[in-house]
């Protein structure tokens, strides 16, 4: 069976990689992410306020010097102290300020939030794009009765595993291309100091991405097997869309508590835990436990998906509902 699923996976990769939609989606994602980094850096780099001094033209040089040295505020304070019958030294005694950093995360909160949004967006777009490609691939094979020929030559589970593997590799390749462009953009805009921390979080994200995508791919495959024509996909793809959309909304709009909980829930953790690790809100062992839970969940979903896929793949007379599918035996 190993040779068969590898053959199916290779077919998926070669066919899909030549598809214009795959190339266009990769380019659009790359432009969006890189453009967001450049624009965000430009906006963040603009000065928020200016020091201004107003004087007559004769004292312009003195005013510039006062603004540059901060002496203007000192002069005003001294004048006020004299009017109050005291001195500048008496007013400022005991007012020495010390500075302490309240955030001890590896990167700033703004950078962590931006990276978290990008990670969630990348996972969402890849899962929805490649997921729908899996669904359509399966239903086209059923509509054209090609599936009957394939099943006669290739084990059904090999078809499923090959589709999951092939599309997972393509999604990962797209992710790595966008990641490489993001690293280059960060280096160009002068934010290379955050690259080590973001790089570590990126490794975590790749791991979570793979297990989360594999879990969803099995759900998409079953959705395709339930349908008999393209019109059925609107109904059969609902579970996959819900499993993807709800965690995405939590990741990008949820409060801290909701995101913290989602970081322990498989599939949702693929969009939330890497950002938690980057922001210093979770430790490495918590990330490892969450990843292990996601991997176990993916394995169970693939096994369940294989059984359901086998039960419905050759049923081409009408669409099978999920209730009917769960009631089937064998």
Secondary structure as GFF3:
##gff-version 3
##sequence-region A 1 330
A	DSSP	alpha_helix	2	17	.	.	.	ID=ss1
A	DSSP	alpha_helix	20	45	.	.	.	ID=ss2
A	DSSP	three_ten_helix	57	59	.	.	.	ID=ss3
A	DSSP	alpha_helix	60	69	.	.	.	ID=ss4
A	DSSP	alpha_helix	71	83	.	.	.	ID=ss5
A	DSSP	alpha_helix	88	92	.	.	.	ID=ss6
A	DSSP	alpha_helix	109	143	.	.	.	ID=ss7
A	DSSP	alpha_helix	146	153	.	.	.	ID=ss8
A	DSSP	alpha_helix	156	188	.	.	.	ID=ss9
A	DSSP	three_ten_helix	192	194	.	.	.	ID=ss10
A	DSSP	alpha_helix	195	226	.	.	.	ID=ss11
A	DSSP	three_ten_helix	230	232	.	.	.	ID=ss12
A	DSSP	alpha_helix	233	236	.	.	.	ID=ss13
A	DSSP	alpha_helix	238	253	.	.	.	ID=ss14
A	DSSP	alpha_helix	256	262	.	.	.	ID=ss15
A	DSSP	alpha_helix	269	278	.	.	.	ID=ss16
A	DSSP	alpha_helix	284	312	.	.	.	ID=ss17
A	DSSP	alpha_helix	322	327	.	.	.	ID=ss18
###
